[in-house]
Amino acid sequence: MKKIAVITGASSGMGYQFALQIDKNYKTIDEVWLIARRRERLEELSREMDKPCVIISEDINDKTFPDTLLKMLKKETVKIKMLVNCAGYGMIGAVGTVDMEMETGMIDTNCKALTMMCILAMPYMADNSRIINLASSAAFMPQPYFTTYAATKSYVLSFSRAFNREVKAKGIVVTAVCPGPVDTEFFTIAESKTKRAWFKKFFMASPEAVVAKALKDSVNKKELSVYGSSMKGLLIFTKLVPHKIMLDFYGKMKRHVENEENNEKHNEEHNKENNG
């Protein structure tokens, strides 16, 4: 019976990197199923891999997707050795300023689709198998102006930790991956309507390093994978300091940044008038 890895969001970013590292390092996996909307990117990825790949170029939010995946799982003689849920996105901006379809779509993709994938995969999971769910350090506390995204990742973290206890008796381990900023295409969408916060560049991690740690933590049966000392420190900090205090501080910092940006804009307009 073939043992497979199933990866959502495999066309870019973390999903792409998970596919490459699983292909390279997991000899017990015979085949990798790649799920994402962009077929051309999945085909490009499959050419970089040594293991056989099954390309499923569909939107996991489409109503027909569950039936499509179930038919494929029933038709093939397979056991899922690893399920990696990377499909997801975020949008920075105050609630109501972001396009409503994009805002609610975060809930559908980050929460609903991830839960659906876990439910669909369970009957086909192999003994001593792994589920990796991509959460975020944004899950550690509420984040104004990243409100919906942070809330969805809090769901992923809570769901993963509880689900891990439910499936423990079956030999399945669920690991929630909670990185800080990662240098991927994620920010192309997330920051499409806003300017990147200046401090993020100091915490930006490589997807290769984050994925390598996530896979190692999964093998070691850890329910939480946090890359980097700064994000580990943030996790401890958010457990010790009341969220109200952190939210008040965040609000002051946000107003300071906005004032700086307004001053910068005013100076630019003033200089244009003087040079006009």
N, C-alpha and C positions, 0 to 999 in steps of 0.2 A: 504494500500500500504506500502510495506516494505521500511524503510529508512536505507540507507547503508553508510558505510565509505569505500572509496577505497584508498588503500595505495600502492604506488610503492616502490621498494627497501625495502620490508618488511622483507627480510630474515636476516638482520643484522643491527647493528648500530642504526641510528636515526629512520629508518623505523620500526624496531623491537620495539623500545621503544614507538613510536607513537601508534602502535597497542595495546600495553599493557595498556597505559594510557587512550586511547579512550575506550577500553573495560571496564575499571574500572570506568570511570567518566562520560560517556555519556549515560544516560538512554534512550534518544530519538532515539538512533541508534539501530536498530534491528539486523543488520548483518554486518560483516566486510569482505571485499574482499581484499585478500592479493596477491600482485603481485611481483614475483621475479623469477629468474631462478632456484634456489635451492629448489626443492620440499621438501626434507627432513627437511630443516630448517623451511620452512613454516608449515609443519606438526607439528614440535616440538613447534613452536609458537602457533599454534591453540590449542594445548593441554594445554597451559598455560592460555587460555582465556575462559571466561564464555559465551560470545556471540557466536552464530553460525558463522562459517567462510567459505568462498568460496576461495579455493586455485587455483590460476592461475599461474602455474609454466612455464612461457614463457619469452623469451627475448623481452623486449618492443621495441627493435630496429629491430626485425624481421619484414619483410614486411607483414607477415600474421597476425601480432598481432592486428592491428586496426580492421580487420574484425572479429577476434575472440571475442574481447571485445564488439563490437557493437552487434553481434549476441546474446551474453549473456545478454546485457542490454535490448535488444528488447524482448527477450524471457521471462525474469523475470519482474514481476510487481514491479519495484523499483524506488525510488527517491534517488539521491545522496545527502546526508546531509553534507558529508565532503569528499573532495578530498585532499590527502596528497602526494605531489610529492617529494619522497626522493631518487629515483633512480639516481645514479651519481657516479663519481669517479674523482680522480685527480692524476696527475703524476708530481713529482718534477724533474726538469732538464731543461737545456737550449733547446730551440727549435732546432730540428735536432739531438739531442742526445737521445731523447726518441723515442721508436719504433713508426713509423709513424701511424700504425693502431691504437695504443693506443692513440696517440696524437689526431687524427681526431675523434676517438671514443668518446673522451670527449665532443666534439661538438654535436655529434649525441645523446648521452645519456643525457647530462646536459641541452642542449638547445632544440634540435629537438623533442626528446621524451616527454619532459615536456610540450612543446607547444601543441603537438599532444594530450596529455592526457587532457589538458584544453579544446581543441576543441571538443573532443569526449564526454566529460562529460557535456558540457553546456546544451544540450537539455534535460538532465535527472536531472539537479540540482533542489533541492527542494527550496521552499521559505526560506529565512533567512539561507542560507547554507554558507559553508566556503570552501575556497581553500587555502591550505598552501603549498607554494613552498620553498624548501630548497635552499637558496642562500649561502652566506658566507661573513665574513668580508673581504675576498679577493676581493669582489666586489667593495670595497670602492676606490681602486686605482690600477693602473697597477702593476704587481709584476714580475720582471725578475726572471727567473728560476722556475717560477710557472705561466708562461705567458698565456698559453692556458686555464688552469683551471680558473685563475682569470678573464680572458676575458669572459668565459662562465658564470661565476657567476655574472659578471656585466650585462650580458644579462638577466639573471633570475631576478635580482633586477629591472632593467628598465622595463622589460616585466610585472612583477607583479604589479608594481606601476601604470603603465598606464592601464593595464587590470582591476585593481581594480576600476578605475574611469569609465570604460566602462560598468561594470556590476552592478554598485551601484544602478541604478534604478530598477534592478531586485531583490534587496535584498541580493545580494551575496557579500561577503567580501573576498578579496584576501590579504593574508599576506605573505610577504617575510621574511624568517628567516635567519638572518645573524650572526651566531656564529663565534667565533674564533676557536682555536684548541679544538676538542672534543675527549674524550678518547674512540674511537671506532676502528673498524677494518680498517677504512679509511686509516690510516697511514701505514698499512701493504702493501698496493698497492702504495700509494703515495711516500713512502720512500724506495721502493724496490731497487732503483738504487743510493741512496744517503744517507747521514748521517743526522739524525734529528738535526735541529738547537737547540743549547743549551737552548735558551731563551723560547722555546715553553712550557717547563715543568711548567713555572711560570703562564701560561695563560690557561693551559689545564682545560676544564670544563667537568662535568659529563653529559652524554646524558640525564639522568633522569631530571636534573635541566633545561637544555636547552629546552627539550620538554615540560616540565610543564609550563615554561614561554611562549613558543610559543603558546600553546593551550589557555592560559589565555589571551594573546594579541589578538589572533584570536577571542575569545569570545567578547572581548572589542572593536572589529572592528578596530584594529590598522593595518596599512598597512606595518609596519616594526617591527620586533621583534629582538632586540639585547640583548644578555645575558651578564651581567657582566659589572662592571664599566670601566674595561680596554678597552673593545671593544666599549663601548659608547664613551669613550675618544678618541679612534682611529677614530671613525666616525666624531666627531667634528674636530679633528686635520686635517683629510683629506679634510674637507670642507674649512678650514682656510689657510692651507699651500699649495702653488702651487705644483702640482705633480712633476714638474721638479726638485724642491729642494729635495723632498722626494726620487726620483729616484737616484739623485746624492749621497745622503746619503746612500741609500741602496747599491749602487755600492761600495762605500768605505767600508761599513761594510762587504760586501761579500768578497772583496779582503783581508780584515783583517782576516776573518775566514779561507780563503784559505791559507794564509800565515801561520797561526797557525797550520793548519792541515799538511801543507808541512813540517814545522819545527818538528812537532810531529813524522811524518813519517821518516824524516831524522834521528832524535834521536834514533828511534827504530832500524833502519837499522845499525846505528853506534854502538849501544849497541850489536847488534847481531854479528857484525864483531869482536868487542872486546872480546865477550864471546865465539866466535867461536873456 
